[in-house]
C-alpha cells in the first residue's frame, strides 16, 4: 500500500512540474520582451538575428504600398518601325496550270515590296517631372515612331533623347504640359542576394503587371558585352517587361528589367540602376555615351593560360589584339601582354578592365602595369575615345599536324570566300580531326591561325613545320574568327 501511495505522489509531482513548465514556457513565448535561449551556449551564438539585420521588415501591405507608390511612374512604350516585306504577284493562271504544262512558258510571278509597320511593346519609368523616361535601348533603337501610355490611359508621342547600346539603356522624352510623378532611384550596390524586389511592367501588353521575387544573384555575366553585370531575379519577367523598373521594398528603383533566360524559367536579368545613373548626364546632354578607350581586345586568364605562362594566380587581362592607330599601339602594347594594373588599380578579372577604362575621362594620361616575357613593365598612354562598334564575319579550307588540323594558305580567292581582311596573316583551317587536341579546344573550320605560341605563321608549310615540333602540355594559338582575334589554349597529351 505504501508503495502505491509513493508512486501516486511521485506521479502527481511529475504532472505538476510538467504543467508549471508548460505554462511558464507559454508565458515566456507570448511575452513581447522574451528571448529564446538555448541549452548549449555555442548554439546561441550561431543563431542569426534577423531583426538586427533587416532594416525594413516586410509588413502585411508592403508590396501593395510599393505598387501604389511606383505604378504611376511606370509607362507602356509602343515602338513602330517601317519594314519592307516581299509580296509575290501570282498570275491568275497559276492555280489552273502551276507547272506550265499547257502551252508555252508563262511569265514568272513578280516580286514587289510592301511597306508595313512592325510593332513592339516595352516599358519605361519616369525619372524627371518634365517627361524624361528611362527604358532599354533595344526597346526603341530601330523605332521610327514611339508612343508612351501613362497609368491614367493618356498617350503621348515620344522622342529618343539618347541611347547607349553597350549598357542597353535609353532615355526618351514626352511633352505633357504638366508635371509627372517621378520614380525614386536607389543604390543597386546596396542590394544583397535574397533581398525582396518587385518588377512592374507590361508583359504581353498587360499594363502595369506587378510581380514579386528576390535577388537571385548580383553581377551576373551572360556574355552580352563589356557591361553585362546584371542583377538576376526570380520575379516573373516576360516579353514586354523590358525597360521597366525593378524596385526594392522601400519603393526605390534598383534596376531596369532587360532580359530573360528561357520562358517561365524564373531567371530575369536587370541592368543595375547605378550603371544607368553613371551615364545619364551624357545621354541627356549629348545623346550618346563617350567612353575612353585603350584599343585592345582582351581575354581572361584561363587555367591553361596560367599554366603555360607559369603564373601564380589568374589575375589580369591578356591582350589578344591591338587595334591599328589606337592608344595601345602608339604606346607599344603587344599581343600576349598581360595587363595587371590600370592606373594603379589591380585588374582582378579581364571583364573589369573595359569598365575601369570607360569610366575615365577621354585624353587622360594613364599608367599600365603589364607582364611581358616574364617581366613586369610600366607603360604610359593617353586614353582615346572609343569609336562606334562594327564587326565582320568567318569560315573553312589542307595537310596534317600534331594538333589534328588541316590548313591551307590564304590566297586572294580564299580571303574573298571567307571575307577575311586583306592584310591578315596565317593559315585557314580546312578540317579538324575528331577527338584531336584542336577539336577539344573547339577550333573550327574557317578559323585563321595567326600564331602558334609567339611564332607568327607565314603559310601552310610553315604551320606544319612549327606544329610538328610541339611538345606535350598547353600550347597557345592566336585565332581570328568573326572579326576578332583571341588566344585558344590547346592541350597536347603524351601518347598513352
Secondary structure as UniProt FT lines:
FT   HELIX           2..30
FT   TURN            32..33
FT   HELIX           41..46
FT   HELIX           50..53
FT   TURN            55..56
FT   TURN            60..61
FT   HELIX           62..71
FT   TURN            72..73
FT   STRAND          74..89
FT   TURN            92..96
FT   TURN            98..99
FT   STRAND          110..128
FT   TURN            129..131
FT   STRAND          132..135
FT   HELIX           137..140
FT   TURN            141..142
FT   STRAND          145..149
FT   TURN            151..152
FT   STRAND          155..164
FT   TURN            165..168
FT   STRAND          169..174
FT   STRAND          184..185
FT   HELIX           188..190
FT   TURN            193..194
FT   STRAND          196..201
FT   HELIX           203..205
FT   TURN            207..208
FT   STRAND          209..220
FT   TURN            226..227
FT   STRAND          230..233
FT   TURN            239..240
FT   TURN            242..243
FT   STRAND          245..248
FT   TURN            249..250
FT   STRAND          252..260
FT   TURN            263..264
FT   STRAND          268..272
FT   HELIX           273..286
FT   STRAND          292..293
FT   STRAND          296..300
FT   HELIX           303..309
FT   STRAND          317..322
FT   TURN            324..325
FT   HELIX           327..331
FT   TURN            335..336
FT   STRAND          338..342
FT   TURN            343..344
FT   STRAND          345..346
FT   HELIX           350..358
FT   TURN            362..363
FT   STRAND          365..372
FT   TURN            373..374
FT   STRAND          375..382
FT   STRAND          384..385
FT   TURN            402..403
FT   STRAND          405..409
FT   HELIX           412..417
FT   TURN            418..419
FT   TURN            422..423
FT   STRAND          427..432
FT   TURN            434..435
FT   HELIX           437..440
FT   TURN            441..442
FT   TURN            445..446
FT   STRAND          448..452
FT   TURN            453..454
FT   STRAND          455..456
FT   HELIX           460..467
FT   TURN            468..469
FT   STRAND          473..481
FT   TURN            482..483
FT   STRAND          484..492
//
